[in-house]
Amino acid sequence: MARRTRERDSVRVGEVVAVLGGALLLAGSWIIVAARDHLPKFEVRIFDAVNGLPDFIWPVVWVPMQLGSFVASFVVAAITLAVSRNWRLGAATLLATQLAFWSAKSVKNIVLRGRPNALIIDVNVREHAQGLGYVSGHAAVAFSLAAVIGPSLPRRWWPLAIALPIVVAFARVYSGAHLPLDVIGGAGVGLLAGTLSRWVFGLGGEGLPATHPEAA
């Protein structure tokens, strides 16, 4: 019981950190983007370094990158419901991904920042993406999944829940679809969407009932 209480407390602390961190990532990146009429030099340097990496990396990161797609948002929600047998977690997952995706669309239409190939010369475009750049919808969806499902996973799966959205964010910059601040802002949107969705469905501090018998 004491162990279970400690786990719930650590999850609650993590969720508060996710909300505060998400708000900081979104607000901070948005301020930097909106305050300038040109790209920050540090952002261009980071983009060039990542986008200029060898082509053999692309097939490796392409598959996990799909975790941030619109289709994956429904697929993962369905899998989560089937595996956890917890309708609240399944519903929270669906809400989180949809909130992240459509919030990212809304931010794009407010900020109106172009894609890298419209702002930088000699971009290695490995995936042709249409529309606007800030914020990244893929990053938003991927981080929302980590935030909404991660706290309900056994501890041994937490590193994977953290690593996957980072890979998605890296892949979006590497592919030439987004600039670094695009994915940072997307991460902020996702962390907020995922954690707030858990709170909407009363999942704060809860694990997966299907995998934690003592939680039943």
TACOR-V117228 format. One record per run of one state. SS is the DSSP state (alpha for helix, beta for strand, coil for the rest). FROM is the first residue (numbers start at 1). TO is the last residue. If there is no record, write none. Layout:
BEGIN
SS FROM TO
SS FROM TO
END
This chain:
BEGIN
coil 1 1
alpha 2 34
coil 35 40
alpha 41 51
coil 52 54
alpha 55 68
coil 69 69
alpha 70 84
coil 85 86
alpha 87 111
coil 112 115
alpha 116 119
coil 120 136
alpha 137 152
coil 153 154
alpha 155 174
coil 175 179
alpha 180 200
coil 201 212
alpha 213 215
coil 216 216
END
